[in-house]
Amino acid sequence: MDFLNAIVLIANFVIVPALTYGSQLALGAIGVTLIYGILRFANFAYGDLMAFGTMISILITWKFQSMGITFGFLPTALLALPFAVVVTIIVSLIFDKYIFEYYRIKKSPGVTLIVVSLGLMFVLNGIVRIVIGTGDKQFFDGHKFLIKANEFKELTGLNEGLAIKSTQLITLITTVIIALMLFWFLEKTKTGKSMRAYSNNEDLALLSGIDPSRVVMITWVIASILATVAGTLYGLDKSFKPFTYFNNLLPIFAAAIVGGIGNPIGAFFGGFLVAFSEIMITYAYKKVLIYLLPESLEPTSLMQLLSTDYKFAVSFSILVIVLLFRPNGIFKGKVL
Amino acid sequence: MFFSAKNLSGGYGGVDIIHSCSFEVNKGEIVSILGPNGAGKSTAMKAMLGMLELSSGEVTIDGKDLSNLNTQTRVKLGVSFVPQTKNVFTEMSVQENLEMGGFLRDASYKETIDEIYELFPILFEKRNQIVGELSGGQRQQVAIGRALMIKPSVLMLDEPTAGVSPIVMDELFDHIQRIKEKNVAILMVEQNARQALNISDRGYVLVMGENKYTGTGNDLLNDSEVRRSFLGG
C-alpha cells in the first residue's frame, strides 16, 4: 500500500506534469530545430512568437466567449486555435519577407541572423505586452478535471490522490498527433523530403531543381503552427503571461540541442528529457521516501535537490553538459 | 554540335580565371577536359553551368542560348551536373537521393529510377541504406544516378573518379561509357588523364585557363608534347 501511495505521488507530481510540460517543450523545440536546419540560424524570437500566437488565440477565445460560442466540455481556445495559427503564419511570413529574406539573399552568417532574431524578439515581446498587458490572463473554460485528487482517493482507497487536468491530456494528445503528422510529412511526402534534402545539402538541392523559397516558406508555416499550438497549450495548462514564454526559450533550446540541433525527432525526445530532468530535480521527495523507507530512516528535510526557483539552472546545466561532451546531441544532429 | 560553349572568359569576381575557352560535345559523345592543377578545369565547367560571372562568351544547347539563364533553369533544360564534392544527400537513403534528383519530373520518374537501378545494380541492393554509409565508389554512383534522374541531354561530371581506388575508377568509367550509349552528351573534368582519354571521343587540355591542345582521345594520347607534360612520358 505504501508502495502504491509512493507511485501515485510520483505520478501526480512528476510524471503527469513532466509529460505535459515536455509536450509543450517538444513542440517548441521541433520548431526551433526546423528553423535551424533549413534557415541555418538559432531563432531567438521563437519564444515570443509563441507568446504572440497565444495572444491571438486568447483574443479570439475571448471574442468567441463573448459571442456565446463554446466548445462543449473542451476549452474554447481549441476552437480559436486554427484561426490563431493562420494569423501567426501570416505574421511570420511577413517578418520573413521584410526582415530575414534580406539577410538570406546576402548570405549573412548565422551570428548576424541571431542578432536580427534578438531584435525581432524584443519587438514581438513589446507588441504582446502592449496589446494584452503584462499580467496573468486566464482563458481556460470547459471541463477542468478528468479526475480529481479526492475522487481518485475514494475510488482507490489510497491516501494519495492523482489529479489529471483535461488540459494535460489535451496537451499530450495534441502533441503526439502533431509530431506524428510532421514526421510522416518529412519522411514520406515529396515536399517533406525536399526539405530534408535542402537541410542536408543546399547546393545539391538547388541543382536538383528544389525551389528554396518554397522550402523556406513551408518551414515558417510549420514553425508558426508549432509555436502557436505549443504556446496556447502552455497558456491553457498554466496561465498566460508574456514573460514566461521568453523564459521558456532556454529549456526549448536545451531540448533542441540535446536532441541534436536540426533533428526533429531528437528535439521531440529532447523536450521530454529536459522536462523530466527539471521536474525530477526540483521535486521534494520527502513524502515519497516516508512511504518507502522504514521509520528509522525517515528524512527530516524536504529531500529536494534544487529549489523550483532554480529550475532554469537545470536546462542550462543540460545545455552545457551536452555541448561539452556530446556537441552533436544524443541523437545525431545537423540532420533533418 | 549539340552543346557548345564559345570563348568563355570569367572568374569569381575580380581576375579572370579562364580566358576565352571553348568546348563542344555532341550527344553520344564523351569529352574530357584535362589539365594540370589550377588550370581552371572545374571553373570552366562551372562557367558552362552558369555558376560564374562571365565577362564574355556564350553557351548554347541545341542552338538555344543559355548564357543569361541561371543554373536551375539550365538544369530544367537538360544540363545536369555532378559536383566533385558534396554531390549526394548523405543523410538520405539511395532511393530518396534518386527521388530528389527527379524532383522536377512528374510521376514517370519511377521508371527512370528502375533504369538507374539497371545501370547501377549495386544501388538497387542498397536502395534503403543511408548514402553516408556507402563506400566512395557507391556514393559516386548515387551522385551520377541522381544527376541522371532528370533525363539530361548533357551530363557534366567534375572529377567523377577523385579519391577512389583504380579498380573502382575502371568500374566508374565503364558506367560512364554505358551512359553514353543512352545518347547523352557527357562532359567530364578528369585528373586521371590517361584513363579518361581512353574512353573519350575527344579531349581538351587546359593550361593557365586557356585551351592548349584539342583533339580526339587517341590524338592526344599519342601527341608527344601532351604526353610529356601531362601523361608522364
Interface residues (C-beta under 8 A of the other chain):
Chain A: K190 K193 S194 R196 A197 N200 N201 D203 L204 A205 L206 L207 S208 G209 I210 V335 L336
Chain B: T71 Q72 V75 K76 S80 F81 P83 K86 N87 V88 F89 T90 E91 M92 E96 E99 M100 G101 F103 L104 R146 A147 M149 I150
